[in-house]
């Protein structure tokens, strides 16, 4: 298959009582068979809609269309078994295609046979359908992932479909090296009591708590004021007002005598202070607390990302830092 075919916006093929706008979404029974027959249609899809993309190709086929271009910002790299030759493009590309159609007397499209491309670069990439942050249920907790932060060319990994640079919402704490996991040096340990306190901090009442713990735990015994109190291996502050301090505890599971020093890459517009900046372990199993204080120093919009690492001569433990400044009626708080 390698043929050229007329291409038109679905809005031009509206039929029955449907308006051009309604037909642009290739709704059932919205297309005029005479106008559609033998053509490729450009259809739209409502981003938040649960309407089937596959169903749109069925509508186009039943009206006599031979192909479809679906304009949709989501799931563009997801394989969908359309019933006719079809391609999904983003809004920007869709606007370019529609502009070409409007400015050309007889706009044409070409349907090519599918083929497999080997050695595609860059690789790997984060798929657009990958589960990502922010965490809608508990914004203070970064979803854990195990994705590499660099591609095969040792450049920052990108995210489909636009190819933008990935961040901690895409790859979490980075790739899990199964060999190094056997000797991590330091760990963020959290006993069951900490998780009980975490559940209480996000609004669980005692009845809900008992469904999880299967015991007689109460929230009166718990100490976390916010979810950030959980000794989690990442730090997310979804609503930073001026400044906040977060404490974490590291346990030595490496060499009995070891020294770790803090290395910080602060999120843009955020000052990060670490106390202490050096951890001096003298025995196996020893635990040491450290505190990070975050302060907004410049206006920022949305989430910003950074990291901190504890480095020794033989080990490195990295913690993602994810911050979003609170907003006020006067703008972002600084």
Legacy VTK file of the C-alpha trace (Angstrom):
# vtk DataFile Version 3.0
C-alpha trace
ASCII
DATASET POLYDATA
POINTS 334 float
0.000 0.000 0.000
1.448 3.316 -1.099
-1.349 5.528 -2.380
-2.260 9.217 -2.292
-5.742 10.057 -1.033
-7.746 13.242 -0.502
-7.752 14.408 3.118
-10.452 16.621 4.657
-11.403 17.805 8.144
-14.279 15.749 9.553
-16.096 19.042 10.140
-16.560 19.388 6.358
-18.334 16.040 6.221
-21.030 16.824 8.769
-24.323 15.095 8.142
-27.880 14.997 9.440
-28.570 17.336 12.347
-24.925 17.462 13.426
-23.023 20.746 13.320
-19.533 20.951 11.767
-18.107 21.263 15.290
-19.851 18.093 16.470
-18.815 16.178 13.357
-15.183 17.235 13.862
-15.124 14.666 16.702
-16.307 11.884 14.357
-19.272 11.017 16.514
-21.538 8.133 15.601
-23.889 8.997 12.697
-22.353 12.492 12.422
-20.722 12.027 9.006
-22.113 12.384 5.492
-21.261 9.244 3.504
-21.128 11.077 0.185
-18.551 13.558 1.476
-16.483 10.923 3.320
-16.291 8.123 0.734
-12.721 7.326 -0.297
-11.104 10.043 1.834
-8.890 10.362 4.907
-10.555 12.329 7.733
-8.982 14.487 10.404
-10.912 13.832 13.626
-10.595 15.354 17.079
-10.783 13.717 20.494
-11.744 15.277 23.823
-8.699 14.778 26.075
-10.621 14.014 29.275
-13.244 11.930 27.468
-13.638 8.194 28.004
-14.903 7.907 24.437
-13.172 5.148 22.532
-10.552 6.218 19.994
-11.063 2.896 18.263
-14.781 3.699 17.875
-13.934 6.827 15.875
-12.127 4.735 13.278
-15.218 2.515 13.066
-17.403 5.591 12.440
-15.071 6.788 9.669
-14.937 3.332 8.055
-18.709 2.868 8.141
-19.096 6.256 6.423
-16.769 5.130 3.640
-13.490 6.676 4.815
-10.222 4.918 4.071
-8.041 6.500 6.769
-8.019 8.778 9.807
-5.757 11.299 11.498
-6.776 11.614 15.156
-5.781 14.828 16.941
-5.249 13.957 20.597
-2.760 15.083 23.253
-2.881 11.794 25.179
-1.777 8.242 24.435
-0.061 9.135 21.174
2.490 6.355 21.537
-0.026 3.711 22.588
-0.786 1.022 20.023
-4.513 1.119 19.236
-5.966 -1.463 16.805
-7.781 0.976 14.527
-9.953 -0.703 11.891
-8.526 1.521 9.123
-5.078 3.048 8.570
-4.775 5.795 11.184
-2.274 8.020 12.961
-2.499 9.999 16.207
-0.883 13.424 16.405
-0.743 16.195 19.000
-2.613 19.476 18.835
0.335 21.367 17.343
0.809 18.878 14.516
-2.953 18.654 14.055
-3.156 22.420 13.570
-0.388 22.233 10.962
-2.263 19.520 9.051
-5.514 21.496 9.152
-3.665 24.628 8.014
-2.278 22.697 5.045
-5.780 21.459 4.179
-7.321 24.941 4.362
-4.587 26.515 2.226
-4.484 23.816 -0.468
-7.006 23.419 -3.269
-6.790 19.609 -3.327
-4.976 18.491 -0.156
-3.623 14.970 -0.361
-2.357 12.415 2.135
-0.357 9.278 1.579
-0.996 5.926 3.227
2.218 3.921 3.540
2.737 0.317 4.524
3.804 -0.091 8.129
7.390 -1.034 8.921
9.605 -1.709 11.905
12.394 0.793 12.594
15.469 -0.752 14.193
18.013 1.204 16.218
15.645 4.067 16.979
17.385 6.843 18.925
17.314 8.108 21.563
16.505 5.042 23.621
15.207 4.198 26.075
12.448 6.799 26.607
9.696 7.168 29.203
6.425 6.113 27.593
3.641 8.678 27.719
1.283 6.110 29.260
3.677 5.384 32.114
2.207 6.021 35.555
3.632 9.371 36.638
3.458 11.973 39.370
2.368 14.043 41.034
0.628 11.696 43.416
-3.030 12.781 43.320
-3.955 10.939 46.540
-0.964 11.912 48.677
0.989 14.789 47.078
3.686 14.623 49.772
4.740 11.150 48.611
6.642 10.681 45.377
5.551 7.570 43.496
8.405 5.098 43.357
9.697 4.079 39.945
12.719 2.252 38.648
13.674 4.033 35.436
17.123 5.029 34.268
17.875 8.756 34.236
20.205 8.530 31.191
19.701 7.041 27.744
22.186 4.929 25.774
24.003 8.063 24.671
24.434 9.063 28.342
22.136 12.044 27.898
19.169 12.855 30.185
16.300 10.505 29.394
13.376 12.030 27.522
9.619 11.601 27.763
7.262 10.632 24.972
5.525 11.953 23.008
7.167 15.413 22.815
10.668 14.321 23.750
11.014 16.734 26.678
13.490 16.119 29.476
12.221 13.739 32.143
12.052 14.562 35.852
11.427 12.759 39.139
7.718 12.427 38.319
8.799 10.238 35.396
11.712 8.196 36.746
11.403 8.470 40.544
14.705 7.779 42.253
16.243 6.355 39.108
17.400 2.940 37.945
17.723 0.160 40.504
21.091 -1.543 40.115
20.491 -5.102 41.396
24.184 -5.598 42.235
24.531 -2.408 44.284
21.260 -3.101 46.074
23.039 -5.952 47.857
25.331 -3.414 49.525
23.601 -0.013 49.549
25.699 1.484 52.351
22.800 3.440 53.853
19.057 2.832 54.021
15.956 4.815 54.930
14.199 2.454 57.318
10.580 2.896 58.399
9.010 0.530 60.972
5.274 -0.276 60.969
4.619 2.442 63.571
5.829 5.064 61.106
3.383 3.915 58.470
0.561 4.026 61.002
1.518 7.610 61.817
1.629 8.359 58.098
-1.926 7.071 57.602
-3.145 9.220 60.482
-1.378 12.270 59.018
-3.316 11.949 55.729
-6.696 11.783 57.459
-7.351 8.151 58.363
-9.655 7.804 61.341
-9.276 4.887 63.746
-11.862 2.754 61.940
-10.032 3.146 58.643
-6.698 2.620 60.376
-7.856 -0.693 61.850
-8.823 -1.960 58.390
-5.182 -1.629 57.394
-3.337 -2.553 60.594
-5.702 -5.271 61.886
-4.870 -4.225 65.434
-6.008 -1.685 68.044
-3.720 1.166 66.967
-5.013 4.685 67.523
-4.033 8.003 65.994
-3.542 9.458 69.473
-0.254 7.549 69.675
1.081 8.876 66.363
3.488 11.785 66.000
3.567 12.986 62.364
2.037 16.394 61.770
2.268 15.938 57.991
2.880 13.094 55.555
6.418 14.429 55.034
7.300 12.990 58.438
7.482 9.479 56.997
11.110 8.346 56.675
10.736 8.030 52.932
13.705 7.931 50.485
12.450 11.034 48.668
11.186 14.436 49.803
8.173 16.128 48.225
6.758 19.433 49.464
3.607 20.212 47.437
2.700 23.518 49.113
5.795 25.315 50.413
5.014 28.537 52.265
8.221 30.500 52.890
10.210 27.670 54.477
9.907 24.190 55.918
12.221 21.707 57.618
12.063 17.952 56.961
13.963 15.353 58.979
15.119 11.969 57.750
16.985 9.092 59.402
19.693 7.047 57.726
20.861 3.658 58.980
24.343 2.359 58.264
24.275 -1.116 56.669
27.742 -0.847 55.119
31.225 -0.580 56.577
31.102 -0.041 60.381
33.296 3.031 60.123
32.267 5.274 57.263
31.883 8.964 56.528
29.274 10.419 54.182
29.159 14.000 52.922
26.115 15.822 51.552
25.983 16.962 47.930
22.953 19.074 46.975
21.536 20.103 43.620
18.803 22.508 44.738
15.532 22.881 42.828
15.345 26.140 40.872
14.278 29.059 43.075
14.744 27.055 46.287
17.495 27.339 48.882
18.320 24.005 50.525
20.251 23.773 53.798
21.407 20.405 55.158
22.287 19.902 58.845
24.649 18.215 59.472
26.535 18.145 56.182
28.676 15.195 57.276
27.546 11.868 58.767
30.195 10.004 60.732
29.160 6.376 61.357
31.180 4.307 63.824
29.247 1.029 63.815
26.963 -1.167 61.745
23.265 -0.457 62.307
23.890 3.028 63.690
21.210 5.594 62.874
21.791 9.324 62.347
19.203 12.036 61.719
19.651 14.907 59.323
17.401 17.860 58.513
16.809 19.686 55.260
15.367 23.187 55.332
13.765 24.495 52.153
13.217 28.201 51.555
11.731 29.928 48.522
14.206 32.486 47.137
12.641 33.312 43.756
9.197 33.077 42.152
8.538 29.645 40.706
5.593 28.107 38.915
4.616 24.480 39.219
6.926 21.817 40.567
10.708 22.167 40.515
13.165 19.309 40.923
16.535 18.650 42.473
18.332 16.013 44.513
20.681 15.464 47.389
23.221 12.675 47.741
25.170 11.265 50.633
28.564 10.184 49.275
31.329 8.114 50.798
34.387 6.638 49.144
32.454 3.539 48.098
28.726 4.357 48.221
26.230 6.982 47.152
22.615 7.343 48.295
20.520 9.832 46.316
17.216 11.392 47.366
14.953 13.230 44.870
13.742 16.680 45.973
10.383 17.830 44.564
9.023 21.249 45.568
6.044 23.401 44.641
5.670 26.860 46.166
2.337 27.884 47.625
0.420 30.643 45.890
-1.454 33.547 47.409
-3.733 36.289 46.130
-0.609 38.397 45.672
1.143 35.703 43.666
3.714 33.113 44.611
5.022 33.375 48.137
8.711 34.187 48.384
LINES 1 335
334 0 1 2 3 4 5 6 7 8 9 10 11 12 13 14 15 16 17 18 19 20 21 22 23 24 25 26 27 28 29 30 31 32 33 34 35 36 37 38 39 40 41 42 43 44 45 46 47 48 49 50 51 52 53 54 55 56 57 58 59 60 61 62 63 64 65 66 67 68 69 70 71 72 73 74 75 76 77 78 79 80 81 82 83 84 85 86 87 88 89 90 91 92 93 94 95 96 97 98 99 100 101 102 103 104 105 106 107 108 109 110 111 112 113 114 115 116 117 118 119 120 121 122 123 124 125 126 127 128 129 130 131 132 133 134 135 136 137 138 139 140 141 142 143 144 145 146 147 148 149 150 151 152 153 154 155 156 157 158 159 160 161 162 163 164 165 166 167 168 169 170 171 172 173 174 175 176 177 178 179 180 181 182 183 184 185 186 187 188 189 190 191 192 193 194 195 196 197 198 199 200 201 202 203 204 205 206 207 208 209 210 211 212 213 214 215 216 217 218 219 220 221 222 223 224 225 226 227 228 229 230 231 232 233 234 235 236 237 238 239 240 241 242 243 244 245 246 247 248 249 250 251 252 253 254 255 256 257 258 259 260 261 262 263 264 265 266 267 268 269 270 271 272 273 274 275 276 277 278 279 280 281 282 283 284 285 286 287 288 289 290 291 292 293 294 295 296 297 298 299 300 301 302 303 304 305 306 307 308 309 310 311 312 313 314 315 316 317 318 319 320 321 322 323 324 325 326 327 328 329 330 331 332 333
